[in-house]
Amino acid sequence: MFGAIQIGPFAINAGIFTFILCSLLGYLAIKKRLENEKGTKDVISQMVMNLIFITFVLWKFSYVIFHPLETIRHPISIIYFSGGERGIWLAGIATIVYITVQIARKRILINVTMDTFATGLLIAWGVGHAIWLAVERYELFYHLLQIVVSVILYVWVIRKISVGNIKEWLPVLMWFCIGQILALFFTKSHLAFFLGFSKIQFVFLFLSSIIMVLDYSWKKSDNFKET
């Protein structure tokens, strides 16, 4: 997303606005998810706040790392530019490292951590596409499908899945992958690779198949134990 969002007389960088709103609503979704988890609520909530700060700093100011000469020549460019896609990847790697270290140090249950972060990311995903649709008004059906997928799966998680039950997340992840396969048909950059599917759609098809097999195997194993 490029450009700015006009709010009255103020113009706000679209990327920063999207990051702030997605982070805020994702954080609130995590708090809601953990409302009955007294033992881990405060620890995970603090970890999420730290992660939001770390992610923003790395994404925004990694421009200095990737464009040092431009930064020296035009220091003010730090305000207007970010690390872009490479900054996102750098922030993603830092996120994984930070979560791993915190789980080990504070002995947080990994299943609860994965559950709550996935819930927050699900909301952030839908909000991001809603903002993109409102600002850019581009690829209408693609973004609408992403919003619908996020809302339906979030309601499913809240109503049907107990906190930390990773097995119950498998169908959610499978349908998320299927949702991506369908949504990608409505992008203008869609380039058929085989049987009308693009390469990235085949990746999601492969992932959904793996998840389906895991879900079936787990359910079969549980049924066998019961008998």
N, C-alpha and C positions, 0 to 999 in steps of 0.2 A: 504494500500500500504506500502510495506516495502522496505528497501534497500536505495540505492542512485542513483542519476542521474549523469552520467558522462558527463561533458561539457568540452572538451579539457583535460587539466591536472587537472581540479577541479572536486571534487565529492560533490554534493549537496544533502542533505537529501530530499528524494522524497516527504515526507509529507509536509515539509516546502515549497518546490518548488511549489507543487500543491496548497497550501493555498495562497501563494503570487500571483501566476498567476490567479487563480480563483477570488481572491479578486480584483485584478487590472482590469480584464476584466469585472467583475460584476459591479465595480464602474463606469467604462467608459460607460457601458450600461445604468446605472442609469442617468448619466450626459446627455447622448443622449436623454433619455426618458423625461428629465426635461428641455430640451433646450428652450422650449417656455413657461415654467412656471416660470416667473420672480419672483413671490412672494415667492415661496417656494424652488427654486433651490438651493440657497446658504445654507439655513437651513438644508435641507435634505442631501445635499452633505457633510456638516460638520458632521452630525449625522452618516452617513455611514462610514466616516473616523474614527470617534471615535469608532464605533462598530467593525470595522476591527481590530483596536488595542486591544480593550477589549477582543474580541474573541480569537485573537492569544495568548495573555498573559495567559488567562484562560486555553486554550487548551494545550499550551506548558508547562506552569509551574504548572499546577494542578498535575503534577507528584509528586511534593513535598507534596501535600495534601494526595494523595492516597498511596504514598510509602515513608513515613517520615523516616523510619529506613534505607532504602536503600540509601536515599538522604544523611543522616548523615554519613553512612559508605563510600559512594562513591559520593561525591559532584559533580564530573565531569559528573555523569550520567544525570544531568539536561540538559546538552548540547545535549546528544544523544537520550533522550527519551522524550515522551510527556504524557499527561494524557490519551491518547487513547480514547476509546469509551466513558468512563465516563467523560473525559475531554470535549468531544464534547457535551454531555448532559448538563454539567455544563455551558458551553459557551452558549448553546441554551437557557437555563433558564435565564441567565444574559441578553441575547439579548432581550428577551420578556419583562423583567422588565425595561430595559433601554429605549426601544421604547415606552412603556406605559407611563413612567415618562416624557419623552421628549414631547410626544404628548399632555399630560396634561399641562405641564409647558409652552410650546411655542405655544400651541393652533394650532398645525399643523392639517390639514384635514386628518383624519384617512384613508379615501378612497384613497387619493393621496399617502400617505405613504405606504399603502398596495400594491398599484399598482406598485410603483417604486421598492420596495424591491422584489416583486415577479418577476419583469423583470430582476433584477440583479441576483437573485437566479437561474432563468431559464438559463441564460448564464453560470453562475458558474457551474451548474449541467453538462451542455454539455462539458465544458472545462475540468472539473475533469475527466469525463469518457474518453475524448480524450487523456489526459495525461496518465491515467491508461493503456489504450490500447497500447499507444506508448512505455511505459516502461515495462509493464508486459507481453504484447502480450498474454493475457489470456481471455478466454470467448469472442471471437471476435464478434459474432453476438449480444450478450448482450450489449456490449459497443457501437457497431455501431448503434443499435436501439435507445439507449439512446441519442446519439449524434444527430441522425436524428430527433427524437422527439423534442429535445431542439431547434434545428435550425428552424424547421417548425413552432413551436409554438411561437418562438421569432418573426419571420417574420409576423406571424398572428397578434401578439400584436402590433407591430410597425405600421403596415399598416391599421389595421381594428379597433383598440380599442382606444378611446379617453382616455387621462390620467384621472384616478380617477373614471372611469365608471366600478364599481365592477360587475354590472349585465353582462356586456359583457365579463367578465373574466370567467364566469361559464363554457361555452363550452370549454375554454382553459384548465381549471382544470380537466374537465371531460375527455378530450382526453389525458391529461397527465397521469391520472389514468389508462386509457385503454392501453396507451403505456407501463406502468409499468407491467400490466398483461401480455402483449405479450412478453416483454423483459425477464421477469422472467422465461419463458419457456426455455431460452437458458443458464441458469446458471447451473453449474455442481452440485450445492448444492440443486437444485430443488427437493423437496420431495412432491409427490402427497398426498393430504389429502382427497379430495373428487372430483370425476369426472375429475381427472387429474390435478386439481388446488391445489396449496399449500395454507397454511393458510394465508400468506401475500397477495397472489393473491385475496383471498376472501375478505380481508380487502379493497384492492383497488376496487374490484367489488362493495362492499357495498358503499364505498365513491362515486364512479362514479354514482351509482344509486340514492343516495341522491342528488347529484349535478344536475342530470338530472331532478329529480322531482322539485327541486327549480327553475331551469331554465324554465321549462314548466309552473310552477305556476306564475312566474314573467311575462312571456310573455302573458299568458292568462289574468292576471290582467291588463296589459298595454293595451291589445286589448279591454278589457271590458270598460276601461276608455275612450278610443278613440271613442267608439260607444255610 
